[in-house]
Amino acid sequence: MIIDGWDDRLHQSIYAMLHVAPDMYLIVLSLQDMTGERGTANNLLEVSNKSMEVMGIQDAVGTIALTTDNPAIMRSFRKLFVRQYWWILDFACFLHTANTAVGEICAFPTIKKVISAANKVVTFFDSSHYWGGQLVEEAKKINITRKLKKNCESRWYAITLLANSVREHRQALQAICVRDDARRKVNGLSAVNADVIRTVLSNESFWPRLNQLLRAVKPLVDVIGACETRKTTLADCVIQLLHCAKTLRDISTESEFDDPEFITHTKNVFNKRFNLIVTPIHVLALFLHPYYRRLAVSCPETGYSFHDLAEIAMKLSQKWRWSRLQAECLIEDLKRYNACKSPFEGGADDALAWWTDLSINCTEHPLKTMAITLASIWPQSAEVERFFGRLDGVQTPDRSNLSVDTMEKLGKIKTHLVGQVKE
């Protein structure tokens, strides 16, 4: 189950509860209007229970995990939900937490100034009809057709889009800013702002540090992009972060104007966030991916041995209240799986398909049940934002004063139709 909130065009506070699973229709449980109510953990628990009740789901049957974004209220809500439904695993949305790391990296003082300066450049040319048009014409001369992009802290790719667009327009920006009518008023017509000209032409550190910013955040932004798909699993998240760790480990200064302290800051932020994002369950899921079972017990970034992972699996079996016999079978399965012995030899790129097709009985081999369960967990809640994004086009204050009930029905219909088209 994934849950997130939305402030619609009529300024209603709406929360959506969705059921998701790999390669299955998105199931809209309900939309709940919480306008005028406190967004407390207890209220969120109440509306989530109400959503399941509306769909005839008793006691969260069929739900194995809860994923939300990670503010304090959502963390408290997840604890309450797990307390009520003891078998549920709870996760912070992987994409939101990765984006938080990007935000922390960009909060470094010297880089913050670079982002602010780049935003001022974009804001000026976006707001000026004349100079914005001149920049478009100048960019066309060097085959650049994309426009400048502003930064928006709530959007995952915004920092990269901003930095890339400004860097891409460097030649066009410089060609504009050296013009006489750009540097001073001519016949009373406005010139380019002085601080924009200083940034583009005179600030020696701006362009090198803009490049440095891109080198630092692009690996994490690539992780976010790679993990947005519906097929992403917990193991995929860890693999992407390990690729990112390798890239950031090799990052270095490339210009005399690069800030070496920013590199240290970037690595420290990533290491801190890595340890917060990658939970023991994530590493167990990585281990239970047949392609990465060796990596999970040998990777220095995760720091887990086979003994550690066996303990995690046993704690999970206790949480699920498995019997003593099941626990003993699980230990034996883990040993054979770790040694790549029958019936666990071989592997496949798709862990869920591999475990599902493995011709063994789940009762006799409980590791299969555990592996399928972990491979089926949805590690991000971005699908809620996509769902709200699809509804955004059917509601406006002036034309469509839709009630929440009507929006819920439209959302269910639209989601079902989208699922059929994708099939």
N, C-alpha and C positions, 0 to 999 in steps of 0.2 A: 504494500500500500504506500502511496506517496501523497503528501498533503502540502499545499502551499496557499497563500492568500493573494488577493488582487484587489486593487482599488480601481473600479471600473469608471467609465466616462460619466456616470451619474453620481460618482463619488460614494458608491456603496462599497463596504468592506465585505468581500466575498471570499469564502474558502472553498476550495475544490478538493474532494477526496476521490482518488483514482486507484483502481487496481490494474497492475501491469505485470506482464510476464514476457520473457523472450519469445519473439515471433508469434505473439498473440494479439488479438484486438485489445485496444485500450478500453477498459471498462470504467465508465463514469458512474461512481456511486451516487454522488449528489453534489449540488452547490448549496452552501449554507450562508445566509446573509447574517453577518455579525455586526452590521452597522449599529452603532450606539451601545455595543457591548464591549467589555474589556477583553482584549486578546490574551487571556490568561491560560495557563496550562490546563486548568480544570475545565474551562469553557471549551477549549479545543478538544479535550477528551470527550466532553458531552456531545459536541457536534459530530465527532468521528463515530461515536456509538450510534447516534441518530442516523448517520449516513448508511451504516451497515444495516440498521434496522429497516430503513426504507427499501433496501434491496433484498430483504429477507435473509440476511447473513446473520446467523446466530453465533455469538461469542467468537467472532473473527475467524470462523472456520474457513480454511483454505488460504489464510494469510500466514506467511512465514517471516516477513520482515516489514519494518516501517522505516521509510526514508523521508527526511525533511531537510530544509536548510538548517543552519546551526546557530541562530541567536539563542540567548539564554532561555527565552520562553519555550522555544521548540525543544531545547534540550530537556527542560523540565517536563514538557508534554510527553516526550518519548519515554522518560522514566515512569511516568504515571501509566502510560499505555502498556509498557512491559510488565509493570506491577500487576495490572489487571489481567493481561494475557501472557502468562509466564513463559510460553514457548517462543514468543516473538523475539527476533533479533532486530536491534535498532541501529541505524546508520545516519551519519550526517551526509548530506548530498556531496558527492565527490566533486562535482563541478563547482559548486559554491565554495567549497574549502580550497580548491585549487585557485579559484579567482581571488579569494582572500589573500593567498600567498602573493599573487601578482600585485595586489593593492599594497601589501606591506613592503614589497621590494621597491615599488614606485614612490614610497613615502620618504625615501632617503633624500636629505635636504638638497644636494646639488642636482639630483635627477628631478626632484619636484619642481625646481626652477626651470629646468629644460622643458618639462611638460607644460608648465604655465606659459612659457614663452611660445611654444608651438601652438598652444590653444589660442593665444592672442593673435598669432599670424592667421590662423584659420578663421577666427571670429571676424577679423577685419575684412578679409577678402569675401567671406560669406555675406557680410552685411552691406558691403559696398557694391551697388549695381555696376558702376563704371569699372572700378578696379577688379572686381570679381570677373567681369566679362573680359577685361584685358588679359587676366591671368589664364582664362580658358583658351583664348586665342593663342597666347604665347605657348601654352602647353601643347596645343594641337601641332605646333611646328615641330615638336620633338616626339610626336605620336603618343602623347599622354591624353587619354580620354576620360579617365576617372577623376572625380572631384576631390577636393580636400575633405577630410573627415574630422569631425569634432570628437573630443574625448567625452565619454559618459561613464561614470564610475560603476553604474549598475549593469553595464553591458560587458560581456566577457572579452570580446575582441577589440574593444574601443581603443585601448592604449596602443595596441599594435597597428590598428587602422590609422590612428592619428599620426604616429611616428612614421609609418610607411608612406602615407600620403604626402606629408611635408617633405620627407626625404626625396620622394619621387619627383616632387615639384621644385626641387632646389634650383635647377638651372633656369626654369621659368620664373621663379620668384626673384632670382638675382637679376635676370634680364629686365624685369619690371622695376626693381628697386634702384637700378642705376640710372634710370631715365630722369631727365631734368624735371619734368612735370610731376614725377613721383616724389622728388626730394623737396620741392617747394611749390607753393601755389602759383599757378599760371592763369592770368585773366580771372582771378578770383575763384578758380575751381580747386576743389580739395586735393591735397596731396596724400601720399601714403603716410600713415602714422609714424612718427619718429622712432618709437620703440620697436615697431615692426622692421623698419629699415636697419636699425642697429642689430637686431637679432639675425636678419638675413645676411647682412654684409659685414658687420663689424665685430660681432661676438665670435671670437676664435674658437671658443670651447663648445659652442652650441651644436654644430654639426657633428663633431666627433662624439660628443656625449649623447646625441640623439641616436647615433649608430650603436653606442655602448648600451643604451637603454633597450634597443631592439634585440641585441645579442643576449641580454639578460632575461627578458620576458618572453621572447618568442618560443623557447623550448616549453615553457609552462602553458602558453597559449595553444601550442600544438597538441599538448596533452589534453587540454579541454576539448579541442576540436575532434581529436581521435576518439574520445570517450562519450561523445554526444549521441551515438547511435543506439538503437534499441537492442542491439546484440551485445553491448558492452557488459562484461561481468566484473565481479570483484577482482578476479585474477588479471583481467585486462588493465584495470586501473593501476595495479601494482607494477605490471610490466611497463606501462607507459611512464610511470614515475621513475622507474629504474633507468629507462632510456634518457629521461630528462636529467637524472642525477649524473649520468656519464657525460652528457653535453656540458652541464654547468661545471663539472669538475675540471674540464679542460679550458674553461673560459679564462681569458687574460686580457691585459691592456694591449691595444693596437695603435694607440696614438699618445703623444706626449700630453694631450689634453684629457685623456681618459682618467677617471678617478679610481685609483686602486682600492680605496676604502669602500667604494660602491660594490666592487667585486666581492670583497669579504662580506659585506652586508647581504648581498644576494645569496651567497652560499649559506650563510648562517640562517637566513629566513627559510630557505628551502629545507635545510636539515631539520629545523624545528618543526616545520609544517609536515615534512615527510613522516616524522615520528608520531604526529597527531593524526594524520590521515590514515596511515597504514596500521590498522588494528591487528591483533592476533588472528581474528577471523579472516581478514584479508589475506594474511600470509598462509593460513590453512587452506584457503580457497586456491591460492597460487600453487601450493603443494599438491592439491588434488586435481590440478590441471595436468594431464599426462605428459604434456610437452615440457613442463617446468618443474617437475617434482625434484630434480637434482638442483636446479637453481634455487629453489625455496630453502634448501638446507645448506647451501654453500655461499649464498650471497652475503657479503659483509654489511650491506646497507640494511638488510632486514635483521640479521643477527640471531636467527633461530636455528637450533639444531633439530634433528629428528625427534629427540627426546622431548624438546619443548613443544613441538607440533603435536606429538602424541598426547601430551598433557592437555593441550588446548582442545583436542578432539574429545578427550575424556570429559573435560568440563562441559563441553557442549552436549555430550550425551547425557550428563547429569541434569543439565538445564531442561533437556527434552524428556527427562524422567524415563530413560531407557532402563530395561531390566539388567540384572547382573550378567545374565547369559549374553545379552546383546553387547554389553560392554566388553566381555571377554572375546567375543567374535570380532568386535571392532579392533581391538588391539592386535589380534592375529592378522586381520585384513591389512592394517596399517603396516605391519612388518613385511608382509608379502608384497604389498604395493611399493614400499620404499625400495625393496630389493628387485623390483620388476619381475617378480615370479608369478606363475600362473595363479589365478586367471587375469592378472593385472599387467601382463607384458604388452608392449606396443604403445601406441599413442595416436593422437589426432589433433588437428588444429582446433576443432570444436569440442571443448570438454564436455558440454552438456550432451551432445550427440554421442560421443564416445561412451560415456557412462550409461546413457539410456540404452544403447545398442549392445552393451556388454551382456553376454548371455549367462548371467548369474542371478540367483534369487536374492532379493533384498532382505528376506528374512534370515537367510543363512549368511549373507554378506552385508551387514548393516552399513559398511563403508559406502556402498553404492547409494543408499538412501541419503547419507550425509553429503556426498559429493554432488548428487543431483540437486539437492536442496540449495547448497551454496552456489552452484552454477546457475541457478534460476533467479537469484536475487538481483533486483534492479538497484544499482548503486547511486543513482542520481534522480533528482526530482524535477529536472528541467522540462519533463513532458507536461507538467502542470502549466508552466509558462507558455509552452506551445499551444496547449489547449485554450488558454485564455487569449492567446494571440489570434487563434482562429475565430474566437467569438468577438474579438474587438471590431471586426468589420461589419457586424450585424447590429451594432448598437451605437447610437449617437444621441446626445441630449436633445437635438432639434428634431430628428426624424423618428427615432425608434426608442420610445420610453419603455423598454422591456422590463418585465418583472424578473426576479431571480428564478422563479419556477419556469417561466417561458425560456429563459436563457439555458436553464438546465436541460430542458427537453430538446432545444435546438442543438445544444452541445452533444447530447447523446446521439442524436440522429446524424449529425455531421461526423462525429468520431466513427460511428459504425460505417458510414458510407466511405470515409477515407480508408478505413481498414479493408473494405471490400475491393476498392480500387487497387490498393497495394498488393492484394492477392492476385 
